[in-house]
């Protein structure tokens, strides 16, 4: 197995979706806790502005697996001779629920909306889903993050899906990692439940292949996302240039 590859300050695992799926199939509910993160351009740009010894960087370093969730990031890395397999978090979540989770398993959802337990039950009526919806302001509210982590630890779930956006979800995962008795595996999944429920739609495959999923998202919700993609996101080009030098 090829070891992790460092790029723009993060150590990315060289695993494709098939390898990750095989890894997750082998993870049982009673195993020591571990979690998975899927950094994209937005994550990397945000982290570049923060103290590398701070809690957000620490949350990414504590992750057992860091997978690239951005074709743009993978393309920039390829120009510099670095291979970053792309594993889309939304695809991985869908695969987890379709053919990795087994009948009788418990899944804990942290975040999402009211009604998401019913959505997951329609997809997999043979599993047990429990949910905790934290309050707003998680980034500045460590007590709420600890409460979410404690709920997940007490759930006894084989898989924990943390769907509260970044960096809140990574911070909760890091809190969960230090909870006494924590077991199983957590995935930081962002908006994956929105896609599964139909609240949001993925970009067409041709746009994904051309690394244009960001454009689809921008056009779908310009009011919320214009700053991320048009103001903050382009900073990735400067970061990549500096890394090359």
C-alpha positions in Angstrom: 0.0 0.0 0.0 1.3 3.5 -0.9 1.8 5.7 2.1 0.1 9.1 2.6 1.1 12.0 0.4 1.7 15.5 1.9 0.1 18.4 0.0 -0.6 21.9 1.2 0.0 21.0 4.8 -2.3 17.9 4.9 -1.3 14.3 4.7 -3.7 12.6 2.2 -4.2 8.8 2.1 -3.6 7.2 -1.2 -6.9 5.3 -1.2 -9.5 5.2 -3.9 -13.2 4.6 -3.2 -12.9 0.8 -3.6 -10.1 0.6 -1.0 -12.0 2.9 1.4 -15.1 0.8 1.0 -13.1 -2.4 1.8 -11.6 -0.7 4.8 -15.0 0.4 6.2 -16.5 -3.1 5.7 -13.9 -4.4 8.1 -14.7 -1.8 10.8 -17.0 -3.2 13.5 -19.0 -1.5 16.2 -16.8 -2.7 19.0 -13.5 -1.5 17.5 -11.5 1.4 18.9 -12.8 4.7 17.6 -11.5 6.2 14.4 -12.7 8.9 12.0 -12.5 9.9 8.4 -12.3 13.4 6.9 -12.6 14.5 3.3 -10.8 17.9 2.8 -11.6 19.9 -0.2 -10.5 23.3 -1.5 -12.6 25.2 1.0 -11.1 23.3 3.9 -7.5 23.8 2.7 -8.0 27.5 2.1 -9.6 28.0 5.5 -6.8 26.0 7.3 -4.1 28.0 5.5 -5.2 31.0 7.5 -5.1 29.3 10.9 -2.5 28.4 13.5 -1.2 25.0 12.7 -1.2 24.1 16.4 -4.8 25.2 16.8 -7.8 22.9 17.3 -9.0 22.8 13.7 -5.6 21.6 12.3 -5.4 19.2 15.2 -8.8 17.8 14.3 -7.6 16.9 10.8 -4.3 15.5 12.1 -6.2 13.3 14.5 -8.2 11.7 11.7 -7.3 8.1 10.9 -8.0 8.8 7.2 -7.8 12.0 5.1 -9.2 11.7 1.6 -9.2 14.3 -1.1 -12.8 15.4 -1.9 -12.0 17.8 -4.7 -11.1 17.3 -8.3 -9.7 20.8 -8.4 -7.4 20.0 -5.6 -6.4 16.7 -7.2 -5.8 18.5 -10.6 -3.5 21.1 -8.9 -1.6 18.4 -7.2 -1.2 16.5 -10.4 0.4 19.5 -12.1 3.0 19.3 -9.4 3.6 15.5 -9.7 1.4 14.5 -6.8 -1.3 11.9 -7.0 -4.4 12.5 -4.9 -7.2 10.0 -5.5 -10.6 11.7 -5.3 -13.1 10.1 -3.0 -16.3 12.2 -2.9 -17.8 12.2 0.5 -21.4 12.2 -0.8 -20.6 9.1 -3.0 -18.9 7.4 -0.1 -21.9 8.1 2.2 -24.3 6.6 -0.4 -22.1 3.6 -0.8 -21.9 3.1 3.0 -25.6 3.0 3.3 -26.2 0.9 0.2 -23.7 -1.9 0.6 -21.4 -1.5 3.6 -23.8 -1.1 6.5 -25.3 -4.5 7.4 -28.8 -5.5 8.6 -29.2 -4.8 12.3 -26.4 -2.2 12.4 -26.9 1.0 14.3 -26.0 4.3 12.6 -25.8 7.6 14.5 -26.5 10.8 12.6 -25.1 14.0 14.2 -26.8 16.9 12.5 -29.1 16.9 9.5 -32.7 17.9 9.8 -35.9 16.6 11.3 -37.2 13.8 9.1 -33.7 12.6 8.1 -34.1 9.4 10.2 -37.2 8.6 8.2 -35.2 9.3 5.0 -32.5 6.8 6.0 -35.1 4.3 7.1 -36.6 4.4 3.6 -33.2 3.7 2.2 -32.3 1.0 4.7 -35.4 -0.2 6.8 -33.2 -3.0 8.2 -30.9 -0.8 10.2 -31.4 1.3 13.4 -30.8 5.1 13.0 -30.5 7.5 15.9 -30.1 11.2 15.5 -28.8 14.2 17.5 -29.3 17.7 16.1 -26.9 20.1 17.8 -27.8 23.9 18.2 -26.4 26.5 15.9 -23.1 28.2 16.7 -21.1 24.9 17.1 -17.8 26.4 16.0 -17.7 28.6 19.1 -19.6 26.3 21.5 -17.4 23.5 22.7 -20.0 22.4 25.3 -22.4 21.7 22.4 -19.7 19.8 20.5 -18.9 17.7 23.6 -22.6 16.9 24.0 -22.9 15.8 20.4 -19.8 13.6 20.8 -21.1 12.1 24.1 -24.4 11.3 22.3 -22.5 9.5 19.6 -20.3 7.6 22.0 -23.3 6.5 24.1 -25.2 5.4 21.0 -23.0 2.3 20.4 -23.3 2.8 16.7 -21.1 1.0 14.2 -21.0 4.2 12.1 -21.4 7.8 13.1 -22.3 10.2 10.3 -21.4 13.8 11.3 -23.3 16.2 9.0 -23.0 19.7 10.5 -20.6 21.3 8.0 -16.9 22.1 8.3 -15.1 22.7 10.6 -17.8 21.9 13.1 -18.0 18.2 12.0 -14.2 17.7 12.3 -14.2 19.4 15.7 -17.0 17.0 16.9 -15.1 14.0 15.5 -12.0 15.1 17.5 -14.0 15.5 20.6 -15.5 12.0 20.0 -12.0 10.5 19.7 -11.3 11.5 23.3 -14.6 10.4 24.8 -14.3 7.4 27.2 -15.7 4.3 25.7 -15.9 5.7 22.2 -16.1 2.9 19.6 -16.8 2.4 15.9 -16.1 4.7 13.0 -17.2 8.3 12.2 -17.4 10.0 8.8 -17.5 13.7 8.4 -20.1 13.9 5.5 -21.1 17.5 5.0 -24.2 17.9 2.9 -24.4 14.2 1.9 -27.8 13.7 3.6 -29.2 16.6 1.5 -28.3 14.7 -1.7 -29.8 11.4 -0.4 -33.0 13.1 0.7 -33.4 15.0 -2.6 -33.1 18.5 -0.9 -30.1 19.1 -3.2 -28.8 17.6 -6.4 -25.4 16.5 -7.5 -23.7 18.1 -10.5 -24.1 16.1 -13.7 -21.3 13.5 -14.2 -19.8 15.5 -17.1 -19.3 18.5 -14.8 -17.8 16.3 -12.1 -15.4 14.8 -14.6 -14.3 18.3 -15.7 -13.8 19.5 -12.0 -16.8 21.8 -12.4 -19.0 20.6 -9.5 -18.2 23.8 -7.7 -19.8 25.8 -10.6 -23.0 23.7 -10.3 -23.2 24.4 -6.6 -22.6 28.1 -7.1 -25.3 28.3 -9.7 -27.7 26.3 -7.5 -27.2 28.6 -4.5 -25.4 31.8 -5.5 -26.5 33.9 -2.6 -24.9 31.5 -0.1 -21.9 30.3 -2.0 -20.7 33.2 -4.1 -18.1 34.3 -1.6 -16.8 30.8 -1.0 -16.2 30.1 -4.7 -15.5 33.5 -6.2 -13.7 35.3 -3.4 -12.1 32.7 -1.0 -11.7 29.7 -3.2 -9.3 31.2 -5.8 -6.7 31.5 -3.0 -6.0 27.8 -3.6 -4.1 28.9 -6.7 -1.6 31.0 -4.7 -1.3 28.2 -2.1 -0.4 25.7 -4.8 2.1 28.1 -6.4 3.8 28.7 -3.1 3.9 25.0 -2.4 5.6 24.5 -5.8 8.2 27.1 -5.1 
